[in-house]
């Protein structure tokens, strides 16, 4: 919920309210920004700030500690586990794409399990 104030601000300033299609498109974009997976930089940067004293006792700048916290997050493998074990299974069981996506190649089927079985039975 950290991004809620920014969502409200962007809904008020960035959404095109004059046309219906433009309104839906810009609102969808803003909601996608809000719900996109973002690392929790506040917790990471506060822990990094506590340990980021230099040899001469000086503190590094806030931008440096945020960058260090961000790199620490992306080097961590937890986001990969979430993608593999939470997001992909949810997509597999709950994603019901419109038929239009198959027609305009938004989604493309890469493999069909019964066809793969037939191919490997011959080997």
MDTraj code that builds the backbone (N, CA, C; nanometers):
import mdtraj as md
import numpy as np

residues = "UNK UNK UNK UNK UNK UNK UNK UNK UNK UNK UNK UNK UNK UNK UNK UNK UNK UNK UNK UNK UNK UNK UNK UNK UNK UNK UNK UNK UNK UNK UNK UNK UNK UNK UNK UNK UNK UNK UNK UNK UNK UNK UNK UNK UNK UNK UNK UNK UNK UNK UNK UNK UNK UNK UNK UNK UNK UNK UNK UNK UNK UNK UNK UNK UNK UNK UNK UNK UNK UNK UNK UNK UNK UNK UNK UNK UNK UNK UNK UNK UNK UNK UNK UNK UNK UNK UNK UNK UNK UNK UNK UNK UNK UNK UNK UNK UNK UNK UNK UNK UNK UNK UNK UNK UNK UNK UNK UNK UNK UNK UNK UNK UNK UNK UNK UNK UNK UNK UNK UNK UNK UNK UNK".split()
xyz = np.array([
    [0.0813, -0.1190, 0.0000],
    [0.0000, 0.0000, 0.0000],
    [0.0863, 0.1263, 0.0000],
    [0.2168, 0.1067, -0.0118],
    [0.3051, 0.2230, -0.0145],
    [0.2788, 0.3115, -0.1352],
    [0.2351, 0.2538, -0.2446],
    [0.2164, 0.3293, -0.3667],
    [0.0774, 0.3893, -0.3835],
    [-0.0097, 0.3741, -0.2843],
    [-0.1458, 0.4237, -0.2977],
    [-0.1538, 0.5749, -0.3188],
    [-0.0803, 0.6568, -0.2443],
    [-0.0855, 0.8012, -0.2725],
    [-0.0409, 0.8353, -0.4152],
    [0.0605, 0.7671, -0.4635],
    [0.1064, 0.7921, -0.6003],
    [0.0004, 0.7467, -0.7015],
    [-0.0688, 0.6361, -0.6735],
    [-0.1759, 0.5916, -0.7622],
    [-0.2855, 0.6970, -0.7716],
    [-0.3286, 0.7489, -0.6584],
    [-0.4344, 0.8494, -0.6585],
    [-0.3887, 0.9740, -0.7344],
    [-0.2647, 1.0154, -0.7114],
    [-0.2117, 1.1324, -0.7815],
    [-0.2076, 1.1089, -0.9321],
    [-0.1571, 0.9932, -0.9726],
    [-0.1456, 0.9652, -1.1149],
    [-0.2828, 0.9447, -1.1803],
    [-0.3796, 0.8899, -1.1062],
    [-0.5143, 0.8783, -1.1608],
    [-0.5744, 1.0161, -1.1850],
    [-0.5415, 1.1099, -1.0988],
    [-0.5958, 1.2450, -1.1146],
    [-0.5242, 1.3227, -1.2248],
    [-0.3953, 1.2967, -1.2462],
    [-0.3185, 1.3807, -1.3389],
    [-0.2864, 1.3132, -1.4718],
    [-0.2726, 1.1817, -1.4750],
    [-0.2245, 1.1140, -1.5954],
    [-0.3341, 1.0466, -1.6785],
    [-0.4526, 1.0313, -1.6235],
    [-0.5602, 0.9624, -1.6958],
    [-0.6258, 1.0599, -1.7923],
    [-0.6485, 1.0125, -1.9139],
    [-0.7153, 1.0934, -2.0163],
    [-0.8666, 1.0791, -1.9971],
    [-0.9275, 1.1782, -1.9393],
    [-1.0679, 1.1710, -1.9032],
    [-1.1613, 1.2140, -2.0167],
    [-1.1090, 1.2597, -2.1284],
    [-1.1944, 1.3169, -2.2322],
    [-1.2543, 1.2128, -2.3261],
    [-1.1858, 1.1030, -2.3511],
    [-1.2399, 0.9997, -2.4400],
    [-1.2499, 0.8679, -2.3636],
    [-1.3512, 0.7894, -2.3976],
    [-1.3762, 0.6650, -2.3242],
    [-1.2630, 0.5647, -2.3415],
    [-1.2199, 0.5389, -2.4649],
    [-1.1131, 0.4423, -2.4891],
    [-0.9821, 0.4890, -2.4269],
    [-0.9502, 0.6172, -2.4419],
    [-0.8291, 0.6711, -2.3813],
    [-0.8327, 0.6621, -2.2298],
    [-0.9502, 0.6816, -2.1727],
    [-0.9658, 0.6705, -2.0276],
    [-0.9377, 0.5278, -1.9815],
    [-0.9973, 0.4291, -2.0508],
    [-0.9736, 0.2896, -2.0139],
    [-0.8266, 0.2520, -2.0301],
    [-0.7660, 0.2936, -2.1388],
    [-0.6256, 0.2602, -2.1631],
    [-0.5349, 0.3201, -2.0573],
    [-0.5533, 0.4490, -2.0292],
    [-0.4642, 0.5142, -1.9327],
    [-0.4906, 0.4652, -1.7906],
    [-0.6160, 0.4346, -1.7568],
    [-0.6432, 0.3792, -1.6237],
    [-0.5815, 0.2402, -1.6090],
    [-0.5907, 0.1591, -1.7137],
    [-0.5300, 0.0258, -1.7088],
    [-0.3795, 0.0369, -1.6907],
    [-0.3185, 0.1339, -1.7591],
    [-0.1737, 0.1525, -1.7458],
    [-0.1371, 0.1941, -1.6034],
    [-0.2132, 0.2845, -1.5455],
    [-0.1842, 0.3303, -1.4093],
    [-0.2052, 0.2190, -1.3070],
    [-0.3109, 0.1398, -1.3247],
    [-0.3321, 0.0276, -1.2335],
    [-0.2237, -0.0784, -1.2500],
    [-0.1747, -0.0966, -1.3710],
    [-0.0662, -0.1932, -1.3898],
    [0.0614, -0.1455, -1.3225],
    [0.0877, -0.0144, -1.3258],
    [0.2029, 0.0390, -1.2527],
    [0.1859, 0.0164, -1.1026],
    [0.0643, 0.0336, -1.0536],
    [0.0392, 0.0185, -0.9107],
    [0.0571, -0.1261, -0.8656],
    [0.0056, -0.2209, -0.9443],
    [0.0099, -0.3613, -0.9048],
    [0.1365, -0.4338, -0.9501],
    [0.2236, -0.3670, -1.0225],
    [0.3478, -0.4312, -1.0666],
    [0.4338, -0.4662, -0.9460],
    [0.5063, -0.5763, -0.9581],
    [0.5934, -0.6210, -0.8495],
    [0.7105, -0.5255, -0.8370],
    [0.7254, -0.4687, -0.7175],
    [0.8362, -0.3768, -0.6893],
    [0.9049, -0.4222, -0.5618],
    [1.0373, -0.4176, -0.5585],
    [1.1062, -0.4546, -0.4351],
    [1.0763, -0.3528, -0.3263],
    [1.0759, -0.3970, -0.2026],
    [1.0513, -0.3092, -0.0893],
    [1.1814, -0.2370, -0.0560],
    [1.2016, -0.1223, -0.1178],
    [1.3264, -0.0492, -0.0995],
    [1.3352, 0.0183, 0.0352],
    [1.2242, 0.0507, 0.0976],
    [1.2272, 0.1204, 0.2259],
    [1.2922, 0.0330, 0.3316],
    [1.2519, -0.0941, 0.3388],
    [1.3100, -0.1839, 0.4383],
    [1.4546, -0.2160, 0.4040],
    [1.4821, -0.2389, 0.2757],
    [1.6183, -0.2715, 0.2347],
    [1.7119, -0.1534, 0.2555],
    [1.6658, -0.0316, 0.2231],
    [1.7550, 0.0833, 0.2337],
    [1.7805, 0.1201, 0.3791],
    [1.6829, 0.0978, 0.4675],
    [1.7071, 0.1288, 0.6076],
    [1.8078, 0.0315, 0.6674],
    [1.8012, -0.0959, 0.6275],
    [1.9000, -0.1914, 0.6781],
    [2.0354, -0.1657, 0.6143],
    [2.0368, -0.1244, 0.4877],
    [2.1639, -0.0942, 0.4223],
    [2.2235, 0.0333, 0.4783],
    [2.1398, 0.1310, 0.5143],
    [2.1896, 0.2564, 0.5693],
    [2.2542, 0.2337, 0.7051],
    [2.2030, 0.1377, 0.7800],
    [2.2604, 0.1109, 0.9108],
    [2.3994, 0.0499, 0.8995],
    [2.4271, -0.0185, 0.7905],
    [2.5558, -0.0864, 0.7762],
    [2.6452, -0.0229, 0.6718],
    [2.6115, 0.0948, 0.6203],
    [2.6884, 0.1495, 0.5094],
    [2.7830, 0.2610, 0.5516],
    [2.8451, 0.2498, 0.6680],
    [2.9446, 0.3479, 0.7075],
    [3.0770, 0.3139, 0.6418],
    [3.1427, 0.4145, 0.5936],
    [3.2719, 0.3930, 0.5305],
    [3.3816, 0.3734, 0.6332],
    [3.5067, 0.3507, 0.5857],
    [3.6199, 0.3310, 0.6753],
    [3.6508, 0.4570, 0.7555],
    [3.6248, 0.5724, 0.6967],
    [3.6532, 0.6966, 0.7654],
    [3.5365, 0.7422, 0.8524],
    [3.4310, 0.6603, 0.8656],
    [3.3190, 0.6930, 0.9520],
    [3.2122, 0.7757, 0.8835],
    [3.2283, 0.8067, 0.7542],
    [3.1296, 0.8886, 0.6848],
    [3.0173, 0.8007, 0.6311],
    [2.8981, 0.8559, 0.6289],
    [2.7839, 0.7842, 0.5742],
    [2.7788, 0.8039, 0.4233],
    [2.7391, 0.7001, 0.3498],
    [2.7217, 0.7158, 0.2066],
    [2.5870, 0.7840, 0.1811],
    [2.5702, 0.8355, 0.0629],
    [2.4489, 0.9106, 0.0319],
    [2.3287, 0.8183, 0.0226],
    [2.2097, 0.8759, 0.0289],
    [2.0862, 0.7996, 0.0228],
    [2.0733, 0.7268, -0.1107],
    [2.1113, 0.7911, -0.2181],
    [2.1024, 0.7272, -0.3505],
    [2.1918, 0.6038, -0.3562],
    [2.3093, 0.6129, -0.2978],
    [2.3989, 0.4973, -0.2972],
    [2.3414, 0.3833, -0.2155],
    [2.2830, 0.4135, -0.0997],
    [2.2271, 0.3060, -0.0169],
    [2.1064, 0.2427, -0.0844],
    [2.0256, 0.3239, -0.1546],
    [1.9131, 0.2659, -0.2279],
    [1.9620, 0.1775, -0.3407],
    [2.0665, 0.2196, -0.4089],
    [2.1199, 0.1394, -0.5177],
    [2.1769, 0.0089, -0.4629],
    [2.2458, 0.0154, -0.3497],
    [2.2996, -0.1056, -0.2888],
    [2.1868, -0.1992, -0.2457],
    [2.0801, -0.1427, -0.1892],
    [1.9672, -0.2250, -0.1462],
    [1.8989, -0.2898, -0.2656],
    [1.8866, -0.2144, -0.3744],
    [1.8239, -0.2680, -0.4947],
    [1.9074, -0.3817, -0.5523],
    [2.0383, -0.3633, -0.5587],
    [2.1258, -0.4690, -0.6099],
    [2.1208, -0.5915, -0.5198],
    [2.1125, -0.5694, -0.3896],
    [2.1018, -0.6810, -0.2958],
    [1.9749, -0.7598, -0.3233],
    [1.8646, -0.6900, -0.3489],
    [1.7385, -0.7582, -0.3780],
    [1.7493, -0.8407, -0.5049],
    [1.8014, -0.7811, -0.6130],
    [1.8046, -0.8525, -0.7399],
    [1.9073, -0.9641, -0.7393],
    [2.0084, -0.9559, -0.6552],
    [2.1015, -1.0671, -0.6430],
    [2.0405, -1.1806, -0.5623],
    [1.9447, -1.1474, -0.4775],
    [1.8747, -1.2478, -0.3997],
    [1.7861, -1.3293, -0.4937],
    [1.7687, -1.4552, -0.4684],
    [1.6920, -1.5414, -0.5584],
    [1.5442, -1.5506, -0.5191],
    [1.5003, -1.4754, -0.4177],
    [1.3624, -1.4892, -0.3717],
    [1.2620, -1.4448, -0.4770],
    [1.2935, -1.3435, -0.5554],
    [1.1982, -1.3000, -0.6579],
    [1.1798, -1.4069, -0.7637],
    [1.2831, -1.4839, -0.7938],
    [1.2703, -1.5923, -0.8913],
    [1.1804, -1.7029, -0.8376],
    [1.1917, -1.7309, -0.7072],
    [1.1064, -1.8313, -0.6461],
    [0.9607, -1.7872, -0.6527],
    [0.9341, -1.6613, -0.6250],
    [0.7975, -1.6087, -0.6305],
    [0.7422, -1.6205, -0.7718],
    [0.8213, -1.5851, -0.8705],
    [0.7751, -1.5936, -1.0090],
    [0.7451, -1.7381, -1.0469],
    [0.8371, -1.8295, -1.0117],
    [0.8212, -1.9689, -1.0515],
    [0.7104, -2.0405, -0.9753],
    [0.7006, -2.0174, -0.8437],
    [0.6098, -2.0957, -0.7611],
    [0.4784, -2.0255, -0.7286],
    [0.4671, -1.8975, -0.7553],
    [0.3422, -1.8264, -0.7261],
    [0.2772, -1.7741, -0.8538],
    [0.3518, -1.6952, -0.9310],
    [0.2920, -1.6313, -1.0472],
    [0.2602, -1.7299, -1.1592],
    [0.3557, -1.8128, -1.2000],
    [0.3312, -1.9051, -1.3103],
    [0.2174, -2.0028, -1.2804],
    [0.2121, -2.0656, -1.1602],
    [0.0959, -2.1516, -1.1322],
    [-0.0364, -2.0756, -1.1326],
    [-0.0350, -1.9519, -1.0856],
    [-0.1583, -1.8721, -1.0884],
    [-0.2001, -1.8426, -1.2313],
    [-0.1040, -1.8115, -1.3182],
    [-0.1361, -1.7895, -1.4591],
    [-0.1948, -1.9163, -1.5205],
    [-0.1336, -2.0306, -1.4897],
    [-0.1763, -2.1565, -1.5485],
    [-0.3193, -2.1919, -1.5076],
    [-0.3549, -2.1657, -1.3825],
    [-0.4867, -2.2076, -1.3357],
    [-0.5937, -2.1012, -1.3512],
    [-0.5572, -1.9727, -1.3499],
    [-0.6594, -1.8688, -1.3455],
    [-0.6646, -1.7771, -1.4673],
    [-0.5664, -1.7827, -1.5539],
    [-0.5659, -1.6932, -1.6688],
    [-0.6606, -1.7456, -1.7758],
    [-0.7614, -1.6688, -1.8053],
    [-0.8542, -1.7021, -1.9114],
    [-0.8474, -1.5885, -2.0123],
    [-0.7641, -1.6075, -2.1112],
    [-0.7399, -1.5030, -2.2099],
    [-0.8534, -1.4991, -2.3106],
    [-0.8856, -1.3812, -2.3615],
    [-0.9881, -1.3719, -2.4656],
    [-0.9433, -1.4430, -2.5934],
    [-1.0386, -1.4920, -2.6705],
    [-1.0072, -1.5617, -2.7949],
    [-0.9325, -1.4709, -2.8913],
    [-0.9557, -1.3403, -2.8804],
    [-0.8881, -1.2444, -2.9677],
    [-0.7358, -1.2534, -2.9524],
    [-0.6880, -1.2862, -2.8320],
    [-0.5438, -1.2974, -2.8096],
    [-0.4831, -1.4098, -2.8921],
    [-0.5561, -1.5185, -2.9132],
    [-0.5055, -1.6280, -2.9955],
    [-0.5084, -1.5907, -3.1431],
    [-0.6085, -1.5125, -3.1817],
    [-0.6205, -1.4731, -3.3222],
    [-0.5140, -1.3731, -3.3640],
    [-0.4816, -1.2766, -3.2760],
    [-0.3825, -1.1743, -3.3135],
    [-0.2432, -1.2058, -3.2606],
    [-0.2187, -1.3283, -3.2185],
    [-0.0897, -1.3802, -3.1707],
    [-0.0338, -1.3033, -3.0514],
    [-0.1229, -1.2504, -2.9665],
    [-0.0767, -1.1950, -2.8400],
    [-0.0238, -1.3083, -2.7526],
    [-0.0988, -1.4181, -2.7496],
    [-0.0552, -1.5403, -2.6814],
    [-0.0381, -1.6487, -2.7864],
    [0.0721, -1.7208, -2.7776],
    [0.1019, -1.8255, -2.8736],
    [0.1297, -1.9540, -2.7968],
    [0.0671, -2.0630, -2.8395],
    [0.0921, -2.1923, -2.7774],
    [0.2251, -2.2456, -2.8288],
    [0.3156, -2.2733, -2.7373],
    [0.4482, -2.3195, -2.7763],
    [0.4541, -2.4702, -2.7959],
    [0.3815, -2.5435, -2.7131],
    [0.3865, -2.6890, -2.7222],
    [0.2519, -2.7458, -2.6797],
    [0.2231, -2.8636, -2.7302],
    [0.1019, -2.9355, -2.6948],
    [0.1467, -3.0698, -2.6379],
    [0.1095, -3.0963, -2.5149],
    [0.1592, -3.2147, -2.4456],
    [0.1279, -3.3453, -2.5190],
    [0.0073, -3.3684, -2.5685],
    [-0.0169, -3.4945, -2.6427],
    [0.0712, -3.5082, -2.7663],
    [0.0948, -3.3977, -2.8370],
    [0.1841, -3.4047, -2.9534],
    [0.3272, -3.4357, -2.9122],
    [0.3703, -3.3814, -2.8009],
    [0.5053, -3.4128, -2.7523],
    [0.5173, -3.5599, -2.7154],
    [0.4135, -3.6166, -2.6536],
    [0.4162, -3.7593, -2.6215],
    [0.4297, -3.8424, -2.7482],
    [0.3574, -3.8057, -2.8563],
    [0.3668, -3.8807, -2.9812],
    [0.5065, -3.8722, -3.0398],
    [0.5691, -3.7565, -3.0325],
    [0.7028, -3.7407, -3.0869],
    [0.8025, -3.8254, -3.0102],
    [0.7937, -3.8246, -2.8767],
    [0.8925, -3.8973, -2.7978],
    [0.8629, -4.0473, -2.7900],
    [0.7422, -4.0907, -2.8244],
    [0.7153, -4.2345, -2.8315],
    [0.7920, -4.2980, -2.9464],
    [0.8170, -4.2215, -3.0504],
    [0.8880, -4.2751, -3.1652],
    [1.0369, -4.2942, -3.1389],
    [1.0898, -4.2227, -3.0419],
    [1.2345, -4.2290, -3.0143],
    [1.2760, -4.3558, -2.9470],
])
top = md.Topology()
chain = top.add_chain()
for i, resn in enumerate(residues, 1):
    res = top.add_residue(resn, chain, resSeq=i)
    for name in ("N", "CA", "C"):
        top.add_atom(name, md.element.get_by_symbol(name[0]), res)
traj = md.Trajectory(xyz[None], top)
